Amino acid sequence: MRRVISLLAICLFWQLAVQAQTRNEKRVAAAVEIFRTVLVNPDKVVLENVLSEELSFGHSSGNVEGKTTVIEKLVSGNTNWDMVQLTDQSIQVSGKTAIVRHRFIGELRSAETVEKINMHVLLVWQKHRGKWQLLARQAVKLNP
């Protein structure tokens, strides 16, 4: 009888652990969606909340920027995303850290042109004071 109870307790614990991870994955996915949306429609308050103070934002060019620069470029209109689409997304949560990978397809508008962007992106999210914030991002350009 003890074995049966122990086995049931282990199964219950495992089920709860799986559900908690799924809940966290959904919350991370929601944070990613907020970030995707704010790229197209920049909002300083939203960016301040979704980006970590320690942000390391790596571009496919090799340039790395911090939170202040990323927000400034988006809000000022120096970086204008007409469209951003994320596909093939995977999320792996480990404690208060989440790793997100996806394909990033977008249209980046400058004064004279619209550049089509096709990249693989790695995002590192960290749970801070109960909310997920982007800690690091690295992009790698793909051929069109």
N, C-alpha and C positions, 0 to 999 in steps of 0.2 A: 504494500500500500504506500509506503514511503517513497518507493521508486516512482510510482505513478504520480504522486503529488509533486515530487521533485521535477519530474519530466514536464508536467503541466506548468509548473512555475517557470522553468527555463523557457518553454515555448511562449508563455505569456510575456516574459521579459523580452525575448527576441522580437516578438510581434510589436511591442511598444517601441522598441529601439528602431525598428524599420519604419513605423509610422512617424516617429519624431524626425527621422532623416528626411522622409518624404515631405513633411511640413516645412523643414528648413530649405529643402530644394525649391519648393514652391515660393517661399519668401525671397530666396536669392533670385529666382527667375523673375519675380515681380520687380526687384531692384534693378535687374538688367533691363527690363522693359522701360522702367522710368528713365534710366540712363539713355536708352535708345531714343526715346521720345524727346528728351531734353537736348539731344544733339541737333535735332531738326527744328525744335522750337525752344531756343535757349532761354532759361530763366535762372537768374543768379541765385535766388533763394533755394530753388530745387537743387542746383549744382552744389551749393554750399553744403546742403544736407546729404547728398548722395556720394560726394567725394571726400575721402579721408584727408586729414591735414597732412599726412605723410605720403600723399599720392606720388607715385612714380609712373608717369604716362609716356610709354615708349611708342614712337611712331615707326612706321615701316622704313623710313629714311634713316633711322638710327638716332634721331633727335629724341631727347628725353626731357620732359617738362614736369613741373610741379603743379599743384592745385591752383595757385594764383594765376599762372600763365594760361592754363587750360581754360579757366573760367573767363579770363580777360579776352582771349581769342574768340571764344564762342559768343559771349555777350556783346562784344564790340562789332561783330559782323565780319571780322577778319577770316573766320572759318564759317562758311555757309553750306550746310548740308541740306540739299533739296529733298533727299530721300535716303533712308537707311533701312536695310532689311537684314535680319539675322536668320541664318539657317543652320541646320546640322548642329544644334546646340547640345552640349553635354555639361552637366553640373555634378561636381563631386564635393560633398561637404565633409569636413573633418573638424569637429569641435566648433570653434569660432572662426574658422577659415573655410572659404569655398573657392574652388577652382572652376572657372567657366571657360569653355572653348566653343567657338562658333566661327562660321564663315560670315564675313561682313561684306555686304554689297551695298554700295552707295553712290550718290552723285554729289560731287563737291563743286560748288559754284565759286568762281573767281570773277573778277571784273570783266574778263573777255571770254571765258570758256566754262564749260561744264565738263569736269573730269569724272569718268566712271572709275570707281574704286572697287577692287576685288581683293580681299585679304582674309587670312586666317588670324584670329585674335585670341589671345589668352588674357583673361581677367582674373585677378585675385581679389576676392571680397573678404572683408573682416567684419565680424559682428562687434559693434561698438555701442555701448549703452542701449542695447536692445534692438538696434537697427543695423542693416547691412550697408557697408560703405565700400566703395571702390578704393582699394589700396594700391593696386598695380595693374598696368595694362601693357601688353607688348603685341605689336602687329607685324605681320609678315605679308608683303605683297605677293599676290598670285598673278600668273599670266592671265590675260583676258580670255 
